[in-house]
Amino acid sequence: MNFLTLENITKIYGEKTLFNNISLHIDKGQKIALIAKNGSGKSTLMRVIAGQDGAEGEHAKVIFRKNIKIGFLHQEPDFDPEHGILDAIFDSSNPMIQAIKVYEEALIFSDKHDQMQAAMAKMEELKAWEVEARINEILSKFKIFNLDQKIKTLSGGQKKRLALAKLIIEEPDFMILDEPTNHLDLDMIEWLEKYLQQPGLTVFMVTHDRYFLENVTDTFYELEDGKLYRYKGNYSAYLEKKAVRAEVENATLEKNRKLLSKELEWVRRQPQARGTKAKSRVDAFYNLKDETERVGDNTSMEININTQRIGSKIVELHNVSKSYGDRKIVDKLDYKFRRKERLGIVGPNGAGKSTFIKLLTQEIKPDTGKVVVGDTIVFGHYNQDGMSLREDRRVIEVITDIAEYIPLDKGQKLTAASLLEKFLFSRGQQQVFVSQLSGGEKRRLYLLTILMANPNFLILDEPTNDLDILTINVLEDFLMDYPGCLIVVTHDRFFMDKMVEHLFVFEGEGKIKDYNGQYSDYRADKNAAEAEERKAKNEIEKKTSTTTLNPQAPRLSGSERKEFSQLEKDISRLEEQKASITAKFNDPEMSSDDIMKYALELGKINETIEMKEMRWLELAEKDAQ
């Protein structure tokens, strides 16, 4: 079943053509990823696909299947800052969602008994309890708990998680996701992965998370130089097929170079292009020249940086502890960093990773113990919240304001312009003002301001967020040759595996585990341990069940066994009474006096059920011993 067809779509901004006569088809159940450089038109194409931006082109067509519901996760979600989380999550015309909203409000304002009883009755009427449980599960997965909190108090990451949870709750037919893994911790990412793998979901997304692409995607579109290329398969298949395409282009490039040499000789012999045939041949020469230069683009990176000398003392933590109130972040940590150390830091959001970094860089002081930083250490800290670029400066000026060059081995130098080129800022784009850059291009430029200062202890806090995959590949090449100490804080599992040698795992309550290996190894070990724990628990439950059923091993006295049996009958009878009274609230003619009477009766029944269930559990536990 076809959901969307685009044909002959063109989009031009000023003199820049983002894409020219491109076409794509999206069918139900497809999992599609779009790959392109920052600033090449990804966001524009996503808006066209979502129907939020018009199409250009003489024969352009945008055909949506009727009555499909589209959900769009923007990179920067837009909520009313004065609304609460509850209003944002349940902003829907769906009667069931509205009923759940009223019920959740009643839970927040638990003193309003009438509102609670009416909300419960409506939930019963619409059979909404299962949906309410699903919504709460989704909110808990994204750690959204305080539903009366105002939107204006949330961080950018919290807003992104809120927008993603809202989208999943709404269950659109077609999801368009712009960097869905940004600001998610690793547990959230892995949950989202499994959710999107469902066969019936149709997804079009842009993400830099390569493990995510490998595990979810079945089709790739690559937007390059205004053209759209299609690849069938997951991320590995995309890389293989792109490599084949590159080989074909290189063969074409070599053929073009030979032809270009001949054409150049012919053009030089002509005093001027006389006649239609000669003019067309000159035009063909310049077209061939442009094509040869385009295909021959090379973004490989081999840089042997000569960082500032590192002395014998680097960074040392001696019995360091840090808490905020009753919450421990670091507890009695001793550690000495080695030369060229590569450390990854992982843990859920809020576990204290940023606090740990600030302790290292001495932005904050420990409660006890001390952090000693060597005299020769120069920190470079890429911090997502630290980007501050002057909008009225040109790209090249932003970098040369820091330094004109980076020193390399053997007395060589890498100029600011050359570094910018390595990180995909062409000589022409280096003259562009910062205000004209896309969000991803600004992130890339900010990263270069950190690298250009030539630190010998580099700390990267979520460096891959908002960067395209090509830029991330360039950054990885750069870091592979980096001779200083490196700390990486990231939810990008592929980047983490490639860059670091061991991990600090923040486990909560100040506990930090030093794991020797890559993140994927750690996760595999953790999953195996959890599986063993579940297996052991199941074995215990199985033995307990067998023992309970064994008439030769009674745990309860005769009177207790009779009480146990009677409790089960009483609880069953009370549940029937509860259901009967709850059903009465469906009567729209019920008077306020009756509502109050039945509400009090229901409250007493719930209290009795709770009391009898507690006694039943007490006897059940005794019988299982």
Summary of the structure (lengths in Angstrom):
residues: 625
radius of gyration: 31.2
end to end distance: 57.4
largest distance: 116.7
contacts: 1826
relative contact order: 0.09
helix: 48%
strand: 21%
